[in-house]
């Protein structure tokens, strides 16, 4: 149970970091750029962005770049 909680906290932390990153950008950015700048795997960034999109916290523009609201 502890490992699941720790993993959940890590994912929330990463999601908040991605939101913070996007809010500091003046244009939408792609997954590769986010992953490179944040030192995260592209698959992780993709999963987090999709979850954030479900909560209407970010939007995917032109199916390739992401922006925070």
Secondary structure, 3 states (H helix, E strand, C coil): CHHHHHHHHHHHHHHHHHHHHHHCCCCCEEHHHHHHHHCCCHHHHHHHHHHHHHCCCEEEECCCEEEEC
